């Protein structure tokens, strides 16, 4: 198939999933065209069957806000014609599904022989945070309904979407995935030495440091659990709440044991050099970072919210706690840090679960089936 993929190319789970999906599809013989405003951050320089088309948004003094939605729609039309796309797979309802709808309308109105089917994948923030914003809700619902196929990254997100919007119920759940090859056992001594420094244990957190991630809670739970232990907290990523995390570390007197690594493109090595992964978010439609940690044999301590129970499993890939239960979370982290055997067992179970339920080999064919079904439906309608 010839597949156009649009996502947010910046640091974030949805961009990672879209990029990895494109790479996997290309490996399986499909031709993939990324249509985004920048090269997706995990896209390597060159891969057979993978092409990149940059969306440029004109900025005239007249425009207070450059019209990205329109520039993207126009680029989608151009690429769909030139590459004869079968599928336009957009990650995020707004504005991507709206642009894709518009592009398809333009192609149909122009009498193009071939118009791509639009598949929209919901990742969460578009529904749980942005979707609750009344100024976007009508357009989100419309764009979901006008897609030829819709997927959500967890059952929890599907349920949340149907609760928040009056939209079609045929949203299929296709979980996010990891490629086990990226987590093959390597010698991680260098990363380990750098991360652990003089300490023995490494607790890791990865996010975009937005309020939904509760990075101050990450620091608080670490400080409570590891105050008297030879452990350090490694924070990976960047975002608006970095200063909050620094302040909390200073307030709790653990600033010399908290390391801010900033954005890192390849996290598999860093995760493999970690002992426990901490994710106390208030909302997480899936929690890709938790899955990546599990694949790297690292047990997860996280909130029991959104899609995290589907990913981590109760007591399988780690321990989950209700949002308000910070004492429980602190005790769970401490238990894992104190007990080497429990940590090893739990890490092993986490990896087995990640490989068993969320491997690319298992999940990517689900997207292929979804594409085939929407194409069959469209040609049925046309016939
Ligand atoms: O977590 C974020 O804030 C980033 C956001 C994104 O757009 O990349 O992540 C969302 O999509 C990821 C990939 O499907 C999920 O793993 C995250 O759980 C989801 N974030 C939230 O629901 C807050």
Boltz pocket constraint, residues with backbone or C-beta under 6 A from the ligand:
constraints:
  - pocket:
      binder: B
      contacts: [[A, 11], [A, 12], [A, 13], [A, 14], [A, 15], [A, 17], [A, 122], [A, 123], [A, 124], [A, 125], [A, 128], [A, 153], [A, 176], [A, 208], [A, 210], [A, 212], [A, 283], [A, 284], [A, 285], [A, 286], [A, 287], [A, 288], [A, 289]]
      max_distance: 6.0
